[in-house]
Amino acid sequence: MPTNQSPGLGTAAVHAGEPRRRAFDAITPPVVHSATYTFRDSAELIAFQAGELEREEYGRYGNPTVRAVEARLAALESPHAPAEALLCASGMNALTTVMLAMLPAGSHVILSDDGYRRTRQFVSTMLARLGVRHSVVAAADPAAIASGNRTGAHALDRHRSADESVPARDRSDHSGEDSARAPDQNGDRCYICHPLQHASA
């Protein structure tokens, strides 16, 4: 009997984000190792370069297996609205990509003293050269974190090394020390979050 009931988490974890019929009629998504891809003819290449065709080009920009993982993660993270995910090669790759994309010159990043050391080094050296300021506060001192938020910080990083691959996200619907949202500053937001506790690994 047909039903409009949404699939459970277990079903979504296995099938979310996938086409009903997979490549080569495989039961599971095929693992693609190819780094390069061919075009049928010059017309197809021209269409791709003009943005009229969405397909694979080169392994550096992704491949079907990676895109299948990204689609599943996006579907799990946002089951009721369109979303996108980006699979990164490492935690530092994920974190630096987000920070470089989201923090303009003049931003202020708050870091916890128990956070990943390489994150602090990246912020204090590379981002500092780009005009991004930072503060380091005691992770066990919520008052210090709240005080830092009042300075107009644009981002708050408090993930530990085990969580390092997931940048802080908006968890304003949760309360308590592990998830706080400071007032918006020019459209930017401040976060404090333990991502793995919110099932966003």
TINU-297097 format. One record per residue: residue number from 1; x, y, z of N, C-alpha, C in turn. Coordinates in nm, 3 decimals. Example, Ala and Ser with C-alpha at 12.3 -4.5 7.8 and 13.67 -1.06 7.14 Angstrom:
2
     i       n.x       n.y       n.z      ca.x      ca.y      ca.z       c.x       c.y       c.z
     1     1.319    -0.569     0.780     1.230    -0.450     0.780     1.320    -0.330     0.780
     2     1.285    -0.225     0.708     1.367    -0.106     0.714     1.290     0.003     0.787
This chain:
201
     i       n.x       n.y       n.z      ca.x      ca.y      ca.z       c.x       c.y       c.z
     1     0.086    -0.120     0.000     0.000     0.000     0.000     0.089     0.124     0.000
     2     0.068     0.219    -0.094     0.152     0.338    -0.101     0.141     0.419     0.028
     3     0.251     0.483     0.065     0.252     0.566     0.186     0.341     0.687     0.162
     4     0.307     0.797     0.226     0.386     0.919     0.216     0.487     0.930     0.330
     5     0.498     0.825     0.409     0.588     0.829     0.522     0.733     0.839     0.475
     6     0.807     0.928     0.537     0.948     0.946     0.502     1.027     0.825     0.550
     7     1.133     0.790     0.479     1.214     0.676     0.521     1.282     0.704     0.654
     8     1.304     0.600     0.731     1.371     0.614     0.858     1.519     0.644     0.838
     9     1.588     0.674     0.948     1.729     0.711     0.942     1.813     0.598     0.884
    10     1.780     0.474     0.921     1.857     0.362     0.870     1.844     0.348     0.719
    11     1.722     0.362     0.669     1.701     0.354     0.524     1.769     0.471     0.453
    12     1.757     0.589     0.510     1.819     0.707     0.449     1.971     0.694     0.447
    13     2.028     0.636     0.552     2.173     0.621     0.559     2.225     0.530     0.448
    14     2.140     0.438     0.400     2.181     0.344     0.296     2.145     0.395     0.157
    15     2.029     0.463     0.143     1.978     0.495     0.009     1.964     0.644    -0.020
    16     1.976     0.732     0.076     1.951     0.874     0.053     2.044     0.932    -0.052
    17     1.988     1.019    -0.135     2.068     1.091    -0.232     2.107     1.012    -0.355
    18     2.058     0.890    -0.369     2.095     0.807    -0.483     1.982     0.798    -0.584
    19     2.016     0.785    -0.712     1.911     0.756    -0.811     1.860     0.615    -0.790
    20     1.735     0.594    -0.826     1.675     0.461    -0.807     1.752     0.354    -0.884
    21     1.796     0.390    -1.004     1.873     0.296    -1.084     2.018     0.343    -1.088
    22     2.109     0.260    -1.041     2.249     0.299    -1.034     2.324     0.261    -1.161
    23     2.442     0.319    -1.175     2.525     0.291    -1.292     2.552     0.142    -1.305
    24     2.543     0.092    -1.424     2.569    -0.049    -1.456     2.475    -0.143    -1.382
    25     2.362    -0.089    -1.331     2.264    -0.168    -1.256     2.325    -0.233    -1.132
    26     2.427    -0.168    -1.076     2.492    -0.220    -0.956     2.401    -0.202    -0.835
    27     2.410    -0.294    -0.741     2.330    -0.284    -0.618     2.383    -0.170    -0.531
    28     2.514    -0.157    -0.523     2.575    -0.049    -0.448     2.641     0.048    -0.545
    29     2.661     0.173    -0.506     2.726     0.269    -0.596     2.866     0.220    -0.635
    30     2.897     0.215    -0.762     3.030     0.170    -0.804     3.139     0.265    -0.754
    31     3.254     0.209    -0.722     3.369     0.289    -0.682     3.448     0.323    -0.809
    32     3.453     0.450    -0.842     3.519     0.496    -0.964     3.660     0.543    -0.931
    33     3.759     0.483    -0.994     3.899     0.518    -0.968     3.957     0.609    -1.076
    34     3.885     0.630    -1.182     3.939     0.707    -1.294     3.965     0.852    -1.255
    35     4.079     0.904    -1.303     4.111     1.045    -1.280     4.072     1.131    -1.400
    36     4.060     1.070    -1.517     4.025     1.145    -1.637     3.903     1.082    -1.704
    37     3.835     1.163    -1.785     3.711     1.120    -1.850     3.712     1.166    -1.995
    38     3.646     1.092    -2.079     3.641     1.126    -2.221     3.512     1.198    -2.256
    39     3.516     1.272    -2.366     3.397     1.336    -2.423     3.367     1.266    -2.555
    40     3.240     1.254    -2.587     3.200     1.184    -2.709     3.256     1.253    -2.833
    41     3.252     1.388    -2.831     3.301     1.464    -2.946     3.328     1.607    -2.902
    42     3.374     1.690    -2.993     3.406     1.829    -2.962     3.282     1.906    -2.918
    43     3.168     1.873    -2.975     3.045     1.943    -2.939     3.012     1.923    -2.792
    44     3.033     1.801    -2.742     3.005     1.775    -2.600     3.103     1.851    -2.511
    45     3.228     1.858    -2.553     3.327     1.933    -2.476     3.292     2.081    -2.472
    46     3.252     2.136    -2.585     3.214     2.277    -2.592     3.093     2.305    -2.503
    47     2.996     2.213    -2.506     2.876     2.230    -2.422     2.913     2.226    -2.275
    48     3.006     2.139    -2.239     3.049     2.131    -2.100     3.118     2.260    -2.057
    49     3.208     2.309    -2.140     3.282     2.431    -2.107     3.191     2.552    -2.101
    50     3.080     2.547    -2.171     2.983     2.657    -2.169     2.886     2.646    -2.052
    51     2.900     2.542    -1.971     2.811     2.525    -1.857     2.676     2.468    -1.893
    52     2.663     2.413    -2.012     2.535     2.358    -2.056     2.521     2.209    -2.024
    53     2.628     2.149    -1.976     2.627     2.005    -1.950     2.696     1.979    -1.817
    54     2.630     1.903    -1.730     2.688     1.869    -1.600     2.737     1.724    -1.606
    55     2.866     1.706    -1.589     2.925     1.574    -1.596     3.065     1.581    -1.537
    56     3.132     1.466    -1.532     3.267     1.462    -1.478     3.368     1.512    -1.582
    57     3.476     1.573    -1.530     3.582     1.619    -1.618     3.718     1.566    -1.576
    58     3.748     1.585    -1.445     3.881     1.548    -1.396     3.869     1.514    -1.248
    59     3.944     1.413    -1.205     3.932     1.364    -1.068     3.953     1.467    -0.960
    60     4.032     1.568    -0.989     4.057     1.672    -0.889     3.929     1.745    -0.851
    61     3.835     1.749    -0.942     3.710     1.821    -0.918     3.598     1.729    -0.872
    62     3.630     1.604    -0.844     3.530     1.509    -0.796     3.510     1.396    -0.894
    63     3.443     1.292    -0.848     3.409     1.181    -0.936     3.274     1.124    -0.892
    64     3.216     1.031    -0.966     3.081     0.983    -0.932     3.070     0.923    -0.792
    65     3.174     0.856    -0.745     3.168     0.798    -0.611     3.166     0.906    -0.504
    66     3.252     1.006    -0.520     3.254     1.117    -0.425     3.122     1.190    -0.426
    67     3.068     1.214    -0.544     2.941     1.286    -0.553     2.826     1.206    -0.491
    68     2.834     1.074    -0.499     2.731     0.992    -0.436     2.735     1.007    -0.284
    69     2.857     1.012    -0.228     2.871     1.032    -0.084     2.819     1.170    -0.045
    70     2.855     1.272    -0.123     2.810     1.408    -0.093     2.658     1.418    -0.098
    71     2.598     1.354    -0.197     2.451     1.359    -0.209     2.385     1.291    -0.090
    72     2.443     1.181    -0.043     2.385     1.112     0.071     2.399     1.195     0.199
    73     2.515     1.253     0.221     2.535     1.336     0.339     2.440     1.456     0.338
    74     2.423     1.517     0.221     2.333     1.632     0.211     2.189     1.590     0.241
    75     2.148     1.474     0.191     2.012     1.427     0.215     1.989     1.393     0.361
    76     2.091     1.338     0.427     2.078     1.307     0.569     2.075     1.434     0.654
    77     2.155     1.531     0.615     2.163     1.655     0.692     2.039     1.741     0.675
    78     1.982     1.739     0.555     1.865     1.822     0.527     1.761     1.740     0.452
    79     1.689     1.653     0.523     1.595     1.562     0.455     1.473     1.629     0.394
    80     1.441     1.751     0.439     1.317     1.814     0.394     1.341     1.936     0.306
    81     1.465     1.965     0.274     1.494     2.081     0.190     1.620     2.053     0.109
    82     1.631     2.111    -0.010     1.750     2.089    -0.091     1.876     2.135    -0.018
    83     1.980     2.058    -0.032     2.106     2.092     0.035     2.222     2.034    -0.045
    84     2.340     2.082    -0.017     2.460     2.031    -0.081     2.563     2.000     0.026
    85     2.651     1.907    -0.005     2.760     1.873     0.086     2.890     1.872     0.007
    86     2.999     1.895     0.075     3.131     1.892     0.012     3.218     1.795     0.088
    87     3.264     1.692     0.021     3.351     1.593     0.083     3.495     1.641     0.073
    88     3.563     1.645     0.184     3.701     1.694     0.189     3.797     1.581     0.225
    89     3.921     1.597     0.185     4.021     1.492     0.205     4.067     1.482     0.350
    90     4.047     1.587     0.429     4.091     1.584     0.569     4.012     1.687     0.647
    91     4.025     1.679     0.779     3.958     1.776     0.864     4.010     1.917     0.842
    92     4.141     1.930     0.829     4.198     2.062     0.805     4.156     2.116     0.669
    93     4.143     2.030     0.571     4.094     2.072     0.440     3.954     2.131     0.453
    94     3.868     2.063     0.529     3.731     2.111     0.548     3.729     2.244     0.622
    95     3.805     2.251     0.731     3.801     2.371     0.814     3.860     2.492     0.744
    96     3.976     2.474     0.680     4.039     2.588     0.613     3.956     2.636     0.494
    97     3.890     2.543     0.425     3.804     2.581     0.313     3.691     2.671     0.360
    98     3.627     2.632     0.470     3.516     2.712     0.524     3.565     2.848     0.571
    99     3.676     2.849     0.645     3.724     2.976     0.699     3.770     3.071     0.589
   100     3.842     3.020     0.491     3.887     3.106     0.382     3.770     3.161     0.301
   101     3.664     3.082     0.290     3.548     3.125     0.212     3.459     3.222     0.289
   102     3.453     3.209     0.421     3.353     3.281     0.499     3.406     3.399     0.580
   103     3.536     3.409     0.598     3.590     3.512     0.687     3.663     3.620     0.608
   104     3.600     3.735     0.587     3.669     3.845     0.517     3.765     3.916     0.612
   105     3.848     4.002     0.559     3.938     4.082     0.641     3.855     4.161     0.742
   106     3.904     4.167     0.866     3.832     4.234     0.973     3.748     4.141     1.058
   107     3.737     4.014     1.016     3.663     3.917     1.097     3.738     3.887     1.225
   108     3.666     3.834     1.321     3.725     3.800     1.451     3.685     3.657     1.484
   109     3.782     3.568     1.495     3.757     3.428     1.525     3.789     3.401     1.672
   110     3.698     3.334     1.741     3.721     3.292     1.879     3.758     3.145     1.878
   111     3.872     3.112     1.937     3.919     2.974     1.945     3.925     2.929     2.090
   112     3.898     2.802     2.114     3.910     2.750     2.250     4.051     2.697     2.271
   113     4.095     2.704     2.393     4.232     2.661     2.423     4.251     2.510     2.417
   114     4.141     2.434     2.406     4.153     2.289     2.395     4.124     2.242     2.253
   115     4.115     2.335     2.159     4.090     2.299     2.021     4.214     2.241     1.955
   116     4.198     2.200     1.833     4.307     2.137     1.758     4.419     2.239     1.735
   117     4.542     2.201     1.769     4.654     2.295     1.765     4.679     2.348     1.624
   118     4.664     2.263     1.523     4.689     2.309     1.386     4.585     2.411     1.341
   119     4.464     2.401     1.397     4.363     2.503     1.367     4.407     2.637     1.420
   120     4.454     2.639     1.544     4.501     2.764     1.603     4.619     2.820     1.525
   121     4.708     2.733     1.480     4.821     2.780     1.402     4.777     2.841     1.269
   122     4.681     2.778     1.204     4.631     2.830     1.078     4.569     2.968     1.096
   123     4.488     2.982     1.201     4.422     3.110     1.226     4.524     3.218     1.263
   124     4.620     3.183     1.348     4.715     3.283     1.398     4.823     3.321     1.297
   125     4.841     3.241     1.194     4.944     3.272     1.094     4.881     3.308     0.959
   126     4.820     3.211     0.892     4.767     3.234     0.758     4.653     3.336     0.757
   127     4.554     3.316     0.846     4.441     3.409     0.846     4.482     3.548     0.896
   128     4.579     3.551     0.987     4.626     3.681     1.036     4.683     3.764     0.921
   129     4.750     3.700     0.827     4.805     3.771     0.712     4.695     3.829     0.624
   130     4.575     3.771     0.633     4.461     3.817     0.554     4.374     3.916     0.630
   131     4.422     3.960     0.746     4.348     4.060     0.822     4.240     4.005     0.912
   132     4.247     3.875     0.944     4.149     3.814     1.035     4.208     3.809     1.174
   133     4.137     3.866     1.270     4.182     3.866     1.408     4.130     3.743     1.481
   134     4.191     3.712     1.595     4.144     3.596     1.671     4.167     3.617     1.819
   135     4.092     3.541     1.897     4.108     3.536     2.041     4.106     3.390     2.084
   136     4.180     3.358     2.188     4.179     3.223     2.245     4.119     3.232     2.383
   137     4.014     3.154     2.409     3.946     3.158     2.537     3.948     3.019     2.599
   138     3.928     3.014     2.729     3.925     2.886     2.802     3.797     2.812     2.768
   139     3.811     2.688     2.724     3.694     2.610     2.685     3.602     2.584     2.804
   140     3.658     2.576     2.922     3.579     2.545     3.041     3.521     2.670     3.105
   141     3.532     2.784     3.038     3.485     2.909     3.096     3.381     2.973     3.005
   142     3.252     2.937     3.022     3.147     2.993     2.937     3.141     3.145     2.941
   143     3.177     3.203     3.056     3.174     3.350     3.066     3.274     3.413     2.972
   144     3.391     3.350     2.958     3.492     3.403     2.866     3.445     3.393     2.723
   145     3.376     3.283     2.691     3.324     3.266     2.556     3.216     3.370     2.528
   146     3.127     3.390     2.624     3.021     3.490     2.606     3.080     3.629     2.590
   147     3.185     3.658     2.666     3.250     3.788     2.656     3.312     3.805     2.518
   148     3.371     3.698     2.467     3.428     3.705     2.333     3.322     3.729     2.229
   149     3.204     3.667     2.246     3.095     3.686     2.151     3.054     3.832     2.144
   150     3.057     3.900     2.258     3.011     4.038     2.262     3.106     4.132     2.188
   151     3.225     4.084     2.156     3.319     4.169     2.084     3.285     4.178     1.936
   152     3.183     4.106     1.892     3.144     4.109     1.752     3.214     4.005     1.668
   153     3.249     3.893     1.729     3.318     3.787     1.656     3.230     3.734     1.544
   154     3.293     3.696     1.435     3.221     3.643     1.321     3.212     3.492     1.323
   155     3.299     3.426     1.397     3.298     3.280     1.400     3.349     3.232     1.534
   156     3.302     3.117     1.573     3.345     3.057     1.699     3.382     2.913     1.674
   157     3.503     2.876     1.707     3.551     2.740     1.684     3.579     2.675     1.818
   158     3.509     2.564     1.845     3.535     2.493     1.968     3.531     2.344     1.946
   159     3.562     2.299     1.826     3.565     2.156     1.804     3.698     2.101     1.854
   160     3.693     1.984     1.911     3.814     1.919     1.957     3.875     1.838     1.844
   161     3.992     1.783     1.866     4.063     1.715     1.759     3.981     1.600     1.701
   162     3.901     1.533     1.783     3.820     1.421     1.732     3.712     1.470     1.637
   163     3.674     1.598     1.650     3.565     1.653     1.569     3.617     1.743     1.457
   164     3.745     1.749     1.437     3.803     1.859     1.363     3.752     1.873     1.221
   165     3.696     1.766     1.163     3.656     1.774     1.023     3.526     1.849     1.003
   166     3.458     1.887     1.111     3.328     1.952     1.097     3.334     2.092     1.154
   167     3.328     2.196     1.070     3.329     2.332     1.122     3.203     2.360     1.202
   168     3.209     2.465     1.284     3.093     2.502     1.364     2.975     2.535     1.275
   169     2.855     2.496     1.314     2.737     2.523     1.236     2.629     2.585     1.324
   170     2.523     2.626     1.259     2.415     2.690     1.330     2.332     2.586     1.403
   171     2.343     2.583     1.534     2.262     2.493     1.615     2.183     2.576     1.716
   172     2.126     2.684     1.668     2.058     2.777     1.758     1.934     2.717     1.819
   173     1.889     2.600     1.768     1.770     2.538     1.826     1.806     2.455     1.948
   174     1.935     2.444     1.981     1.978     2.376     2.101     2.020     2.481     2.203
   175     2.018     2.444     2.328     2.058     2.538     2.433     2.168     2.477     2.516
   176     2.230     2.563     2.596     2.335     2.515     2.685     2.472     2.551     2.634
   177     2.573     2.514     2.713     2.709     2.554     2.683     2.757     2.500     2.550
   178     2.711     2.379     2.512     2.762     2.316     2.392     2.699     2.370     2.264
   179     2.608     2.463     2.275     2.548     2.518     2.154     2.489     2.654     2.185
   180     2.557     2.759     2.145     2.510     2.894     2.171     2.524     2.977     2.046
   181     2.433     3.069     2.025     2.437     3.152     1.906     2.437     3.298     1.950
   182     2.540     3.369     1.912     2.548     3.510     1.946     2.469     3.591     1.844
   183     2.435     3.715     1.876     2.360     3.797     1.780     2.437     3.812     1.650
   184     2.361     3.825     1.540     2.423     3.844     1.410     2.503     3.973     1.407
   185     2.616     3.969     1.340     2.696     4.088     1.320     2.714     4.106     1.170
   186     2.640     4.199     1.111     2.647     4.223     0.967     2.619     4.096     0.887
   187     2.524     4.016     0.934     2.485     3.897     0.861     2.567     3.774     0.895
   188     2.673     3.789     0.974     2.753     3.675     1.013     2.705     3.624     1.148
   189     2.740     3.500     1.179     2.691     3.441     1.301     2.803     3.379     1.382
   190     2.783     3.370     1.511     2.881     3.310     1.600     2.824     3.179     1.652
   191     2.905     3.078     1.657     2.857     2.947     1.696     2.946     2.883     1.802
   192     2.887     2.797     1.879     2.963     2.707     1.965     2.892     2.574     1.960
   193     2.965     2.470     1.922     2.899     2.344     1.895     2.996     2.229     1.900
   194     2.952     2.114     1.952     3.024     1.987     1.940     2.953     1.910     1.830
   195     3.002     1.913     1.707     2.929     1.857     1.594     2.891     1.711     1.611
   196     2.981     1.628     1.664     2.951     1.487     1.673     2.834     1.459     1.768
   197     2.814     1.547     1.866     2.702     1.528     1.956     2.570     1.558     1.885
   198     2.576     1.626     1.773     2.456     1.658     1.696     2.447     1.573     1.571
   199     2.523     1.464     1.567     2.517     1.366     1.457     2.548     1.429     1.323
   200     2.645     1.520     1.319     2.682     1.582     1.191     2.828     1.553     1.161
   201     2.867     1.427     1.175     3.005     1.390     1.148     3.033     1.393     0.999
